[in-house]
Amino acid sequence: GVTQAMTRNDVAQLVLNTLEAGTVQASTDGSWSIGDVVINNNVTYNYITSNQTYARAIDDDRTTNNDGDLVSGSIVELGEQLYMGDLKLNDNDIDDFGRPARTWSYDGREIGTYAKRELQIATYTTGVSGREMYDLLSSTTIRDNDLLNYVDGVEGTIEKNDLVRSNNDDLDATGNGVLTEVYLDDDNDEITIASINTYLALATSNYSSSKETVTLKVYENNSTGTTKTVDVSDVPEAENVEKDSFYLVTMSGKDSASNKLEVVSIADAEV
């Protein structure tokens, strides 16, 4: 046979499925014995439920049992049973770049926000035409779902009218070197097109351990660059930044009322 190694995403999905699995208990209609052997009649497995708040920390689902009756109280998922509500999940969030995501927190502190890779249907690093997107999604999917578009976390300009067979032009904000990801969320009837730019940046200071910040000159749309102050609490990689070194950064305007882009990741640049 063929042995296939599990990827990091495979393991993450396995852990997620385990934490979200509803706990059950067995019940029977009685039993009868033949010698030393006991046989249970009509064994059924019903969800363990609770009206306590901890039972809604990961999911407030009240899915039916095998008999078709709606369960009373929220189903106790394994992650809720193990952590008694300290581990919480917001399963309908978006990340810095507008991608559908889930946010985990533990004991009131955010662990992280992670894009729902299981909903991702395409990735591009070149321009994407309206026709290409039409062929990927189909007219029915485009018609039956809402379209969301983000560029560096800021609402973009792509509309459904752009996703047609006759449009051979590249969609706004897509292009060479731009990471464009497409997500299809059937549960919420949403298509998300998220484009993420990578910018060149020059460190104008060393990381300051006293201020816990570093300053970068980010070359957004001009040759002079825009000065950005990066806090290590927002971007842990800032701690390793050295003055006069070049870096590659991504930015997001998701949390800015004026759509001002702020650095959300820093990576070394090979020169």
Salt bridges, closest charged atoms under 4 A:
ASP91 OD1 - ARG102 NE 3.25
ASP91 OD2 - LYS116 NZ 3.64
ASP95 OD2 - ARG99 NE 2.65
GLU118 OE2 - ARG102 NH2 2.79
ASP135 OD2 - ARG131 NE 3.98
ASP144 OD1 - ARG143 NE 3.00
GLU181 OE1 - ARG99 NH1 2.93
GLU181 OE1 - ARG117 NH1 3.13
GLU220 OE2 - LYS228 NZ 3.64
ASP255 OD1 - LYS254 NZ 3.37
GLU262 OE2 - LYS260 NZ 3.78
